[in-house]
Amino acid sequence: MRRISGQIKDQLIQKALQRRMQQIDAAPSAAAAAASANAIPPEFYDFALQPGYQQVRLMREGGQKLGVDSPFFLVHEGSASAHSRIDGHEVLNYASYNYLDLAAHPRVREAAQAAIAAYGTTVSASRIVAGERPFHRELERSLAALYEADDALAMVSGHATNVSAIGHLLGPRDLILHDEYAHNSIVLGSTLSGAQRVPFTHNDLDALEALLRERRTKAERTLIVVEGIYSMDGDFPDLPRLLEIKQRHHAWLMVDEAHGLGVLGSTGHGLAEHFCVDPREVDIWMGTLSKTLSSCGGFIAGSQALIDNLRFLAPGFLYSVGLAPPLAAAAQAALEVMREEPERVARLQAVGHEFVARATALKLDTGTSSGHAVVPWIVGGSLHAVRLSALLLQEGVNVQPILYPAVPEKRARLRFFMSSAHSETDLERTFEAISRVLKTHPG
């Protein structure tokens, strides 16, 4: 091999050095990189500066300055029904969804314990992967029978049930019309779907019809979503008219029965029973297991085509663990007790109506509540609602305030949830406490 001359070698070394220097010049220096990073405002990466946390911090600090304790995350001892224990003191409790007083019912507890003994505490994976357990299908058959539907599907979260079902069934070419007071899960599911989402004025079916006349023919599939009982106001929609509207406009109707099951109808079968209509006329029934059924989770009931679609393809079911054994067993037992003891439903309805009558006598604003299970006392501003909640707790009455942005600021309220276990004496004590509080804090 010929040896490279010293001059050529020097030239090659020089060129290599030049290339290396060019690479170094092209790359940002450590100082420049640091300066670039420092140019990013801390509110884009510091959790303490996020708008949500700032809102929580300001609320907390405002309450401290005004001497008002937070009414949220109070620690209850034992099972909460018509009565509960907070900080060692027994209180009348209006902050529980335990409508039919079944959460601590012996049959419900025994069913959950037996399920744990037989199947453990979890099914450990999604049902399509880990397989079915008998209690899954038993509960779903019972829920389907409740609504005279072909089938039902139970999921592990009521909120996720709405998000996943609506998000999966609709798409960008579709239209979703929902009541303006619809639950957050309905709004999020509609947003996830990519469909055009249009709220209509609360319980204003003329407004719904106007929107359908304007928009229905511009969409492929159209879904109307309402609730059986609205959790903030305690009222309900006109189901017979909704059925007529949805049929005329070839739309699907979905009814969220989270607060309607166990509450409406002579035997607690919900909105359809209340209006004496065929539940099969509603396309999609949704409900939760965490209220009347004293468990945790959600469900969809409807046609076999609907349920098969969700069972095999809905992300919230397909990619989530199956309902845990004690939860499914507890819900099944609660459903059986509800069927066997309809007097619980009658008692709940009587308590709610009596509560509204007493509130009206005191000139409290209960809005449009039907007096079944949810009764708001609309008091005005959020601060006033928090103060009243704190004062009533001192009087032995536990009721939660509902504040902006959950409701408009001028319609902040205390929200009373009834239980079939509330007695006449409980109501008397409650309104005596309200009367005492109003004397010192009228508004």
ZIHU-V147515 format. One record per helix or strand of 2 or more residues. SS is the DSSP state (hx for helix, st for strand). FROM is the first residue (numbers start at 1). TO is the last residue. If there is no record, write none. Layout:
<<SS	FROM	TO> <SS	FROM	TO>>
This chain:
<<hx	6	26> <hx	30	38> <hx	42	44> <hx	47	49> <hx	51	65> <st	76	77> <st	83	86> <st	89	93> <hx	106	119> <hx	127	130> <hx	134	146> <st	151	155> <hx	158	169> <st	175	179> <hx	184	193> <st	196	200> <hx	205	218> <st	222	227> <hx	239	248> <st	252	256> <hx	271	275> <hx	279	281> <st	284	288> <st	298	302> <hx	304	313> <hx	315	318> <hx	325	340> <hx	343	361> <st	374	380> <hx	382	394> <st	397	398> <st	400	402> <hx	409	411> <st	412	417> <hx	424	440>>
